[in-house]
C-alpha cells in the first residue's frame, strides 16, 4: 500500500525534497556558470575569427577587393547599361580589348586608353 498518496513514478521520493535546497542552489549556479562560460568562449572564438589575419586570408581579401573595384569600373563606364547586363557581350568586349592590346597596335591603344582613363578619373 502506498503511503505517500502518489501513484506511479511520482511515488518515489523527490531528490531535492527534504533539506537539499543547498545542493539544488549550487547545481543551478554551476549550470548558469557553465552557460556563461560557453557564451564567453563562443564570443571569443567569433572575435578571433573576425581578426584572424592568416596570409591566405589577407591575399583573398586583396583579390576580392581588386575584383570589386574592376567590376565597379565596368559599371561606372556604363557598359552594363549599354549591353543590358549581357555577360557574354561584356566578356566578348573584354576579349576583343585583350586581343587589341596583344596586336601590333597594342602600344598605341595602351597610350590612348590610358590618357582617356586618366581624364575620366580627373573629371570625377
N, CA, C and O of each residue as an XYZ file, in Angstrom:
496
protein
N       0.828     -1.169      0.000
C       0.000      0.000      0.000
C       0.881      1.245      0.000
O       1.905      1.301      0.681
N       0.468      2.223     -0.765
C       1.255      3.438     -0.885
C       0.961      4.369      0.274
O      -0.187      4.650      0.619
N       2.049      4.830      0.854
C       1.869      5.725      1.984
C       1.888      7.185      1.564
O       1.300      8.038      2.228
N       2.577      7.472      0.444
C       2.717      8.878      0.061
C       1.467      9.433     -0.601
O       1.289     10.650     -0.655
N       0.609      8.576     -1.097
C      -0.592      9.046     -1.756
C      -0.374      9.399     -3.213
O      -1.289      9.880     -3.882
N       0.852      9.160     -3.719
C       1.136      9.457     -5.119
C       1.309      8.146     -5.870
O       2.089      7.296     -5.440
N       0.602      7.961     -6.981
C       0.751      6.712     -7.747
C       1.908      6.786     -8.728
O       2.342      7.878     -9.095
N       2.404      5.654     -9.150
C       3.379      5.552    -10.233
C       4.712      6.196     -9.940
O       5.239      6.126     -8.829
N       5.246      6.833    -10.983
C       6.584      7.406    -10.921
C       6.704      8.469     -9.837
O       7.752      8.590     -9.203
N       5.665      9.222     -9.623
C       5.732     10.291     -8.638
C       5.687      9.769     -7.206
O       5.800     10.547     -6.259
N       5.523      8.462     -7.041
C       5.509      7.885     -5.697
C       6.907      7.852     -5.096
O       7.055      7.802     -3.875
N       7.917      7.879     -5.929
C       9.292      7.849     -5.437
C       9.619      9.169     -4.751
O       9.029     10.201     -5.068
N      10.555      9.135     -3.816
C      10.922     10.388     -3.139
C      11.602     11.337     -4.124
O      12.362     10.908     -4.992
N      11.329     12.585     -3.981
C      11.923     13.580     -4.860
C      13.322     13.911     -4.377
O      13.573     13.987     -3.174
N      14.240     14.108     -5.328
C      15.654     14.292     -4.997
C      15.900     15.528     -4.167
O      16.722     15.503     -3.251
N      15.203     16.616     -4.468
C      15.519     17.879     -3.820
C      14.546     18.221     -2.695
O      14.473     19.373     -2.267
N      13.823     17.256     -2.232
C      12.960     17.487     -1.077
C      13.728     17.118      0.173
O      14.617     16.266      0.146
N      13.398     17.731      1.204
C      13.948     17.340      2.491
C      15.346     17.849      2.753
O      16.231     17.052      3.062
N      15.585     19.157      2.641
C      16.849     19.714      3.063
C      17.936     19.723      2.017
O      19.096     19.953      2.358
N      17.625     19.488      0.785
C      18.643     19.513     -0.263
C      18.599     20.803     -1.071
O      19.084     20.844     -2.201
N      18.031     21.837     -0.509
C      17.945     23.122     -1.212
C      19.323     23.674     -1.548
O      19.509     24.258     -2.615
N      20.285     23.498     -0.657
C      21.640     23.986     -0.911
C      22.237     23.285     -2.129
O      22.896     23.914     -2.956
N      22.002     21.987     -2.230
C      22.504     21.225     -3.377
C      21.860     21.719     -4.671
O      22.538     21.884     -5.686
N      20.544     21.953     -4.627
C      19.838     22.456     -5.806
C      20.379     23.839     -6.190
O      20.591     24.119     -7.370
N      20.595     24.682     -5.210
C      21.110     26.030     -5.459
C      22.494     25.968     -6.094
O      22.760     26.689     -7.055
N      23.378     25.122     -5.576
C      24.726     25.012     -6.124
C      24.701     24.424     -7.541
O      25.466     24.854     -8.405
N      23.824     23.446     -7.778
C      23.705     22.856     -9.109
C      23.198     23.897    -10.115
O      23.704     23.982    -11.235
N      22.224     24.667     -9.720
C      21.687     25.717    -10.589
C      22.764     26.760    -10.882
O      22.904     27.205    -12.022
N      23.517     27.148     -9.867
C      24.589     28.130    -10.058
C      25.681     27.575    -10.972
O      26.229     28.306    -11.798
N      25.996     26.293    -10.830
C      27.008     25.674    -11.687
C      26.546     25.648    -13.139
O      27.327     25.939    -14.045
N      25.287     25.304    -13.362
C      24.762     25.286    -14.731
C      24.748     26.685    -15.340
O      25.046     26.852    -16.523
N      24.402     27.690    -14.536
C      24.413     29.067    -15.038
C      25.834     29.501    -15.382
O      26.057     30.152    -16.403
N      26.793     29.141    -14.533
C      28.195     29.483    -14.810
C      28.680     28.780    -16.073
O      29.431     29.357    -16.860
N      28.253     27.538    -16.265
C      28.628     26.792    -17.468
C      28.079     27.474    -18.718
O      28.781     27.581    -19.724
N      26.822     27.938    -18.660
C      26.235     28.644    -19.805
C      26.983     29.943    -20.086
O      27.251     30.256    -21.246
N      27.325     30.705    -19.047
C      28.071     31.950    -19.237
C      29.450     31.671    -19.834
O      29.912     32.391    -20.719
N      30.095     30.621    -19.340
C      31.419     30.255    -19.843
C      31.349     29.872    -21.323
O      32.204     30.283    -22.108
N      30.348     29.099    -21.706
C      30.187     28.681    -23.095
C      29.921     29.897    -23.986
O      30.471     29.995    -25.084
N      29.079     30.823    -23.516
C      28.785     32.023    -24.301
C      30.036     32.878    -24.455
O      30.294     33.409    -25.536
N      30.813     33.017    -23.386
C      32.039     33.802    -23.449
C      33.034     33.166    -24.416
O      33.696     33.868    -25.180
N      33.139     31.835    -24.382
C      34.039     31.127    -25.287
C      33.621     31.335    -26.740
O      34.465     31.569    -27.605
N      32.318     31.250    -27.006
C      31.829     31.456    -28.372
C      32.091     32.881    -28.851
O      32.457     33.090    -30.008
N      31.905     33.870    -27.959
C      32.203     35.259    -28.338
C      33.682     35.427    -28.634
O      34.058     36.107    -29.589
N      34.521     34.807    -27.813
C      35.973     34.895    -28.025
C      36.372     34.275    -29.363
O      37.159     34.861    -30.106
N      35.835     33.094    -29.674
C      36.174     32.431    -30.939
C      35.689     33.247    -32.132
O      36.377     33.328    -33.149
N      34.511     33.851    -32.013
C      33.990     34.666    -33.109
C      34.857     35.905    -33.319
O      35.141     36.279    -34.457
N      35.275     36.540    -32.229
C      36.137     37.725    -32.351
C      37.483     37.350    -32.942
O      38.025     38.084    -33.768
N      38.017     36.231    -32.532
C      39.309     35.787    -33.069
C      39.200     35.477    -34.561
O      40.115     35.770    -35.329
N      38.082     34.886    -34.963
C      37.893     34.581    -36.385
C      37.766     35.863    -37.209
O      38.233     35.921    -38.347
N      37.134     36.890    -36.635
C      36.993     38.160    -37.368
C      38.332     38.842    -37.580
O      38.535     39.508    -38.595
N      39.239     38.685    -36.644
C      40.514     39.390    -36.721
C      41.672     38.486    -37.124
O      42.836     38.876    -37.037
N      41.344     37.287    -37.561
C      42.385     36.349    -37.971
C      42.989     36.833    -39.279
O      42.271     37.014    -40.263
N      44.270     37.038    -39.301
C      44.930     37.572    -40.488
C      45.968     36.587    -41.026
O      47.149     36.917    -41.134
N      45.534     35.415    -41.350
C      46.440     34.469    -41.979
C      46.769     34.975    -43.375
O      46.003     35.732    -43.971
N      47.892     34.558    -43.880
C      48.369     35.043    -45.174
C      47.356     34.792    -46.279
O      47.092     35.673    -47.097
N      46.785     33.585    -46.305
C      45.843     33.274    -47.380
C      44.596     34.128    -47.273
O      43.994     34.461    -48.294
N      44.183     34.498    -46.044
C      43.009     35.353    -45.897
C      43.298     36.769    -46.371
O      42.458     37.403    -47.010
N      44.483     37.259    -46.057
C      44.868     38.600    -46.500
C      44.897     38.648    -48.019
O      44.389     39.590    -48.627
N      45.491     37.633    -48.629
C      45.562     37.587    -50.097
C      44.172     37.476    -50.713
O      43.890     38.119    -51.724
N      43.294     36.661    -50.108
C      41.939     36.515    -50.630
C      41.185     37.837    -50.533
O      40.449     38.199    -51.452
N      41.361     38.560    -49.426
C      40.685     39.849    -49.274
C      41.200     40.870    -50.286
O      40.420     41.646    -50.838
N      42.515     40.870    -50.530
C      43.075     41.779    -51.537
C      42.501     41.476    -52.916
O      42.120     42.381    -53.658
N      42.445     40.179    -53.248
C      41.927     39.774    -54.557
C      40.455     40.151    -54.686
O      40.028     40.647    -55.729
N      39.677     39.917    -53.627
C      38.255     40.246    -53.648
C      38.055     41.743    -53.837
O      37.215     42.164    -54.632
N      38.820     42.540    -53.113
C      38.708     43.999    -53.246
C      39.068     44.439    -54.666
O      38.412     45.308    -55.241
N      40.115     43.830    -55.222
C      40.540     44.163    -56.582
C      39.429     43.837    -57.591
O      39.134     44.643    -58.474
N      38.825     42.673    -57.457
C      37.752     42.287    -58.376
C      36.538     43.198    -58.238
O      35.895     43.534    -59.233
N      36.225     43.595    -57.018
C      35.096     44.504    -56.809
C      35.382     45.859    -57.461
O      34.498     46.454    -58.078
N      36.606     46.340    -57.324
C      36.961     47.617    -57.950
C      36.869     47.527    -59.468
O      36.378     48.455    -60.112
N      37.336     46.418    -60.052
C      37.243     46.253    -61.507
C      35.784     46.200    -61.960
O      35.421     46.803    -62.969
N      34.960     45.484    -61.219
C      33.534     45.437    -61.543
C      32.894     46.809    -61.436
O      32.017     47.157    -62.227
N      33.334     47.585    -60.459
C      32.819     48.950    -60.322
C      33.171     49.813    -61.508
O      32.378     50.657    -61.926
N      34.368     49.606    -62.058
C      34.760     50.392    -63.240
C      33.925     49.994    -64.456
O      33.596     50.847    -65.280
N      33.582     48.726    -64.579
C      32.722     48.293    -65.695
C      31.365     48.973    -65.583
O      30.800     49.417    -66.582
N      30.845     49.052    -64.361
C      29.551     49.721    -64.157
C      29.687     51.224    -64.379
O      28.834     51.840    -65.018
N      30.760     51.815    -63.849
C      30.982     53.253    -63.956
C      31.120     53.690    -65.410
O      30.686     54.783    -65.773
N      31.718     52.850    -66.236
C      31.883     53.180    -67.661
C      30.561     53.082    -68.414
O      30.483     53.509    -69.566
N      29.532     52.534    -67.798
C      28.226     52.428    -68.443
C      28.071     51.194    -69.302
O      27.083     51.063    -70.025
N      29.034     50.282    -69.234
C      28.998     49.091    -70.089
C      27.810     48.200    -69.732
O      27.185     47.613    -70.615
N      27.503     48.101    -68.456
C      26.389     47.243    -68.033
C      25.077     47.754    -68.610
O      24.264     46.977    -69.109
N      24.880     49.055    -68.539
C      23.641     49.629    -69.080
C      23.590     49.518    -70.599
O      22.539     49.222    -71.169
N      24.717     49.753    -71.250
C      24.745     49.723    -72.721
C      24.527     48.322    -73.278
O      23.991     48.164    -74.374
N      24.944     47.296    -72.519
C      24.795     45.922    -73.003
C      23.571     45.223    -72.427
O      23.294     44.070    -72.759
N      22.843     45.917    -71.569
C      21.677     45.283    -70.947
C      22.095     44.164    -70.003
O      21.374     43.180    -69.836
N      23.249     44.317    -69.394
C      23.820     43.329    -68.454
C      23.995     41.964    -69.122
O      23.845     40.925    -68.481
N      24.315     41.983    -70.422
C      24.585     40.740    -71.161
C      26.040     40.351    -70.902
O      26.962     40.938    -71.468
N      26.226     39.376    -70.057
C      27.579     38.998    -69.628
C      28.420     38.440    -70.770
O      29.633     38.645    -70.809
N      27.783     37.739    -71.693
C      28.524     37.203    -72.837
C      29.068     38.354    -73.693
O      30.199     38.300    -74.176
N      28.254     39.382    -73.870
C      28.700     40.526    -74.664
C      29.835     41.275    -73.948
O      30.812     41.678    -74.578
N      29.699     41.455    -72.641
C      30.743     42.144    -71.884
C      32.046     41.347    -71.939
O      33.120     41.914    -72.140
N      31.946     40.052    -71.762
C      33.135     39.204    -71.812
C      33.762     39.241    -73.203
O      34.984     39.300    -73.340
N      32.920     39.205    -74.227
C      33.421     39.305    -75.596
C      34.146     40.616    -75.840
O      35.182     40.645    -76.503
N      33.602     41.702    -75.305
C      34.256     43.007    -75.464
C      35.605     43.024    -74.750
O      36.571     43.593    -75.258
N      35.671     42.409    -73.593
C      36.942     42.349    -72.874
C      37.954     41.486    -73.621
O      39.141     41.809    -73.653
N      37.495     40.395    -74.219
C      38.394     39.555    -75.019
C      38.897     40.322    -76.251
O      40.065     40.218    -76.626
N      38.002     41.085    -76.865
C      38.396     41.893    -78.020
C      39.448     42.921    -77.610
O      40.417     43.155    -78.332
N      39.244     43.533    -76.435
C      40.206     44.507    -75.921
C      41.561     43.850    -75.682
O      42.598     44.419    -76.022
N      41.555     42.646    -75.095
C      42.814     41.932    -74.843
C      43.513     41.599    -76.153
O      44.733     41.722    -76.256
N      42.744     41.178    -77.155
C      43.349     40.902    -78.470
C      43.963     42.172    -79.062
O      45.039     42.139    -79.659
N      43.267     43.275    -78.886
C      43.756     44.553    -79.409
C      45.083     44.938    -78.736
O      45.997     45.443    -79.389
N      45.172     44.691    -77.422
C      46.402     45.019    -76.692
C      47.559     44.106    -77.095
O      48.722     44.502    -77.006
N      47.245     42.889    -77.536
C      48.290     41.954    -77.966
C      48.748     42.207    -79.403
O      49.783     41.693    -79.827
N      48.000     42.973    -80.128
C      48.314     43.183    -81.546
C      49.488     44.148    -81.705
O      50.049     44.640    -80.725
N      49.844     44.404    -82.966
C      50.950     45.327    -83.242
C      50.577     46.774    -82.923
O      51.458     47.629    -82.827
N      49.297     47.055    -82.758
C      48.847     48.397    -82.379
C      48.601     48.507    -80.873
O      47.966     49.455    -80.412
N      49.106     47.536    -80.111
C      48.871     47.486    -78.676
C      49.402     48.679    -77.916
O      48.742     49.190    -77.011
N      50.591     49.126    -78.276
C      51.189     50.269    -77.574
C      50.382     51.544    -77.817
O      50.176     52.351    -76.911
N      49.939     51.702    -79.040
C      49.122     52.883    -79.361
C      47.796     52.839    -78.586
O      47.357     53.852    -78.043
N      47.168     51.665    -78.540
C      45.901     51.505    -77.810
C      46.107     51.767    -76.314
O      45.288     52.421    -75.668
N      47.210     51.249    -75.779
C      47.507     51.476    -74.355
C      47.623     52.968    -74.040
O      47.030     53.460    -73.080
N      48.386     53.666    -74.853
C      48.591     55.097    -74.621
C      47.276     55.864    -74.729
O      46.979     56.724    -73.900
N      46.495     55.546    -75.756
C      45.224     56.231    -75.968
C      44.249     55.962    -74.822
O      43.642     56.887    -74.283
N      44.105     54.680    -74.452
C      43.152     54.309    -73.397
C      43.603     54.804    -72.030
O      42.768     55.161    -71.198
N      44.907     54.830    -71.786
C      45.413     55.345    -70.508
C      45.111     56.830    -70.379
O      44.661     57.284    -69.327
N      45.353     57.585    -71.435
C      45.076     59.027    -71.397
C      43.586     59.283    -71.184
O      43.200     60.152    -70.402
N      42.771     58.530    -71.875
C      41.318     58.717    -71.749
C      40.837     58.334    -70.355
O      39.979     59.012    -69.792
N      41.380     57.253    -69.791
C      41.005     56.836    -68.441
C      41.430     57.837    -67.378
O      40.675     58.128    -66.450
N      42.647     58.364    -67.517
C      43.113     59.373    -66.562
C      42.225     60.614    -66.626
O      41.904     61.209    -65.597
N      41.836     60.997    -67.827
C      40.969     62.156    -67.989
C      39.609     61.900    -67.315
O      39.070     62.787    -66.652
N      39.066     60.707    -67.483
C      37.779     60.384    -66.869
C      37.884     60.354    -65.352
O      36.967     60.809    -64.668
N      38.984     59.826    -64.805
C      39.175     59.834    -63.346
C      39.288     61.264    -62.827
O      38.756     61.592    -61.766
N      39.984     62.108    -63.579
C      40.136     63.504    -63.142
C      38.812     64.246    -63.179
O      38.553     65.100    -62.331
N      37.969     63.925    -64.161
C      36.665     64.576    -64.269
C      35.729     64.197    -63.123
O      34.860     64.980    -62.738
N      35.910     63.014    -62.589
C      35.057     62.574    -61.477
C      35.528     63.233    -60.210
O      34.953     63.006    -59.145
